[in-house]
Amino acid sequence: MNCKLGDLAIVTGSVTGQNGKIVRCLEYAGLVSWHNQGVSLGTLPTWKTDTDFKCNQFHPAPNAAYWIPDGALRPIRDTDGTDETLEWAGVPAPVVILPAVRVTVNSEAEAEDYVLRNPRAVATVMKDGVAQTTFFGDRA
């Protein structure tokens, strides 16, 4: 969940042009089935807010003009606080991305052989100065 009871939040994921509105999460409405023109958007955690969105065609109930899915909100809090995702997921490990090795070869057989021996390679077959086929190693 992005928001907590009482949070001020900004709408960021609206499908009805509501992005940028500031709302207050007044009450958790639970898991609610949402739809768009008859197509299900899923059963989503939903908040009752202090803002009338005036777009009832998307709302799951006639009195739900003040409701919005939690996933469409980003909380605005007066403290930095602890990132709750880091509490349950942990700090991500650093990722090192190595560049691919690029080579030009004369035949498809030579290209296939090269990328099999060098998984980070990209081998391009050239004929008469024109690139014909490119082979990618499984880690390129």
N, C-alpha and C positions, 0 to 999 in steps of 0.2 A: 504494500500500500504506500502511496506517495504522501497522503495527508493524514492528519489526526484531527479529532474533534476540536473545533474552535479555531483551526488554522485559517489564516488568510491564504488564498492561493490565486495563481494566475492561470487562466485557461490557455493551454498550449496545444491541445489535440482535438479541437472542435472540427466536426464535419459540417457544421452549419454556420460558419462565419463568426463564431463567438470568441476566437483567439484574442488575447489581450485583456479580456474582462477580468476584473478582480472580484473574487467571491469569498464568502466566509462559509466554512464547512459547519453547518448547524447540527446535523444529525446523520448518522450512518444509516442508509436505507437498506443495506444488505446487498446480496447478490441479486442483480436485476437483469432480465433478458432485454437486450436492446436490439433494434432493427432499423434499417434504412430502406424505405420503399419495398418492404416485404422481404428483404434479405437480412438474415440474422447477423448481428455484429457480435453476438456471443452473450454469455451471462457474465456480467462484470460487476465488481465492487462499485457501489454508487453512493454518492453523498447528496443529501438535501442541502441546498445553499440558500443564501439570502437574495439571490438574483433570479429574476424571471427571464428565462432565455427566449420566450415567445416563439418557439418553434416546435409545436406539439407533434408534428408528424414523426419525429424521431423518438419521442418519449414513450416509455412502456405503459404508462397509465394516464388517464385524462387529467389528473391532478398533479402530474409530475413535471410541470414546466420549470420547477426550481431544482430538478435533479440533474446530476452530471456524473459520468463515470470517473472513478478515481484516476484512471490512466490518462484522462484528458487534463489533469491538474498538476501543477507544480507548486509546492508550498512556499510561502514567503514567511520566513521566520526572522526574528530580531537578533538571534544569536547564530554563530556558525554551527555550534553543536557538533555531535558526532554523526558521521554519515552512517545511517542505519544499515545500508547495504554492506558496508565494510564490517559491521558487527557480525553479520551472519555468514558472509562470503569470504571474509579475510582480504588482506591487501594482495592485489594481483602481483604475480612475479614479473620482473622485467622481461621484455621480449627483445631478442637480438635478431634482426633481419639481415641476412647476408645477401649481397647482390648476386644475381645469376651470372654465369660465365657464358659469354656469347662467342660463337665460332661460326665460320663459314666453311662449308665442305663441298665436295664435288658430286656426291651421290647420296641417295636416300639410305642405302645400306651403311654408308660411313656415318651419316647423321644418327641413325638408330643406334649403331654401336657406340657412338660417342656419348649420347644421353644415357644409355644404359650404364656405362662406366662412370659417368659424371652426373649424378642426379640433379645438381644445381645448374645444369647446362641448358642453353638454348642453341640449337644447331640449325642453320639455314642452308638449304641446298641451292647453289647458284649455277645457272646455265647461261652462257653467253652474257654474263654481267647482270642477269635478272634473277631475283629471288623467286624460286619455284615452290618450295615447301619449307615449312619450319617445324622442327621437332622440339618438344619440351620435355626435360627430365621431370620426374615425379615430384621434385622439390624446387623447381624453377619458378 
